[in-house]
Amino acid sequence: MEFQNNFNKSDNKFGFNLEKFNSKECRFHAIYFIDYETGALFVSNRYSNDLSFLSDDLICSFLNAINLFINEINKGVKEELQEINFKDTRILYEREGRLLAIAITKKTNLHMERGILREIVEDFYIRFKSFINNFNGAVDPSIQNYKKRLERMNLNKLIKFNIHI
């Protein structure tokens, strides 16, 4: 008797869409860096055109308002919004001091998405910690230049979180 391996013929292996994990397409739709206290947008980058009809300021204001609403509901409880899930999209929240990072992802792998976002947040925060902690309402041009770094960065290939399946 011969065992036939039909895995290569299937799009769905063990319940996971492996094409989504290994795709050359970016896992993220967009990333936004916001001042937690004022809601001001420091810098953002879109990796897909799915949200092109909305302005970055509108998206940031809305996502920050959801975060503030959740915090208001949980008054007295040390809890923060971590994520919002939809069928094919996930919104991740990550905070470091006054910095609030919000990522809209294509819902491929939560552990990898969160790890990649955490790595980017740490990089951004280390570079601009003094500015973020002393933010006075005017975004410094050096922070706006970080957008070029975000554009060049291949988020799928960040070393710590690129686990081959």
For each residue, the residues with C-beta under 8 A, 3 or more apart:
1:
2:
3:
4:
5: 8
6: 9 10
7: 10 13
8: 5
9: 6
10: 6 7 13
11: 17 19
12: 15 16 17
13: 7 10 16 18
14:
15: 12
16: 12 13 21 165
17: 11 12 20 21
18: 13 21 22 165
19: 11 22 23
20: 17 23 106 108
21: 16 17 18 108 109 112 165
22: 18 19 165
23: 19 20 108 156
24: 156
25: 106
26: 47 48 106 154 155 156
27: 105 106 108 109 112 113 116 155 156
28: 31 47 48 103 104 105 106 113 116 155
29: 46 47 48 50 51 89 104 105 106
30: 44 45 46 47 48 51 56 59 103 104
31: 28 44 45 47 101 102 103 104 117 120 150
32: 41 44 56 59 60 63 101 102 103
33: 41 42 43 44 99 100 101 124 143 146
34: 39 40 41 42 60 64 99 100 101 102
35: 38 39 40 42 98 99 100 132 135
36: 95 97 98 99 100
37: 98 135
38: 35 135 137
39: 34 35 60 61 64 65 68
40: 34 35 135 137 139
41: 32 33 34 44 56 57 60 139
42: 33 34 35 99 128 132 139 143 146
43: 33 139 143 144 146 147 150
44: 30 31 32 33 41 56 60 147
45: 30 31 147 150 151
46: 29 30 49 51 52 56
47: 26 28 29 30 31 155
48: 26 28 29 30 51 106
49: 46 52
50: 29
51: 29 30 46 48 54 59 104
52: 46 49
53:
54: 51 58 59
55: 58 59
56: 30 32 41 44 46 59 60
57: 41 60 61
58: 54 55 61 62
59: 30 32 51 54 55 56 62 63
60: 32 34 39 41 44 56 57 63 64 102
61: 39 57 58 64 65
62: 58 59 65 66
63: 32 59 60 66 67 91 102
64: 34 39 60 61 67 68 100 102
65: 39 61 62 68 69
66: 62 63 69 70 81 84
67: 63 64 70 71 80 81 93 100 102
68: 39 64 65 71 72
69: 65 66 72 73
70: 66 67 73 74 80 81
71: 67 68 74 75 80 81
72: 68 69 75
73: 69 70
74: 70 71 77 79
75: 71 72
76:
77: 74
78:
79: 74
80: 67 70 71 93 95
81: 66 67 70 71 84 93
82: 92 93
83: 90 91 92 93 110
84: 66 81 90 91
85: 89 90 91 107
86: 89 90 107
87: 107
88: 106 107
89: 29 85 86 104 105 106 107
90: 83 84 85 86 104 105 106 107 110 113
91: 63 83 84 85 102 103 104 105
92: 82 83 102 103 105 113 114 117
93: 67 80 81 82 83 100 101 102
94: 100 101 102 103 114 117 118 121
95: 36 80 99 100 101
96: 99 101 121 122 125
97: 36 125 129 132 133
98: 35 36 37 132 133 135
99: 33 34 35 36 42 95 96 121 124 125 132
100: 33 34 35 36 64 67 93 94 95
101: 31 32 33 34 93 94 95 96 117 120 121 124
102: 31 32 34 60 63 64 67 91 92 93 94
103: 28 30 31 32 91 92 94 113 117
104: 28 29 30 31 51 89 90 91
105: 27 28 29 89 90 91 92 108 113
106: 20 25 26 27 28 29 48 88 89 90
107: 85 86 87 88 89 90 110 113
108: 20 21 23 27 105 112 113
109: 21 27 112 113
110: 83 90 107 113 114
111: 114 115 161
112: 21 27 108 109 115 116 161 163
113: 27 28 90 92 103 105 107 108 109 110 116 117
114: 92 94 110 111 117 118
115: 111 112 118 119 158 160 161
116: 27 28 112 113 119 120 155 158 161
117: 31 92 94 101 103 113 114 120 121
118: 94 114 115 121 122
119: 115 116 122 123 158 160 161
120: 31 101 116 117 123 124 150 153 155 158
121: 94 96 99 101 117 118 124 125
122: 96 118 119 125 126
123: 119 120 126 127
124: 33 99 101 120 121 127 128 146
125: 96 97 99 121 122 128 129 132
126: 122 123 129
127: 123 124 146
128: 42 124 125 131 132 140 142 143 146
129: 97 125 126 132 133
130: 133 134
131: 128 134 135 140 142 143
132: 35 42 97 98 99 125 128 129 135
133: 97 98 129 130
134: 130 131
135: 35 37 38 40 98 131 132
136:
137: 38 40
138:
139: 40 41 42 43 143 144
140: 128 131 143 144
141: 144 145
142: 128 131 145 146
143: 33 42 43 128 131 139 140 146
144: 43 139 140 141 147
145: 141 142 148 149
146: 33 42 43 124 127 128 142 143 149 150
147: 43 44 45 144 150 151
148: 145 151 152
149: 145 146 152 153
150: 31 43 45 120 146 147 153
151: 45 147 148
152: 148 149
153: 120 149 150 158
154: 26 157 158
155: 26 27 28 47 116 120 158
156: 23 24 26 27 162
157: 154 162
158: 115 116 119 120 153 154 155 161 162
159: 162
160: 115 119
161: 111 112 115 116 119 158
162: 156 157 158 159
163: 112
164:
165: 16 18 21 22
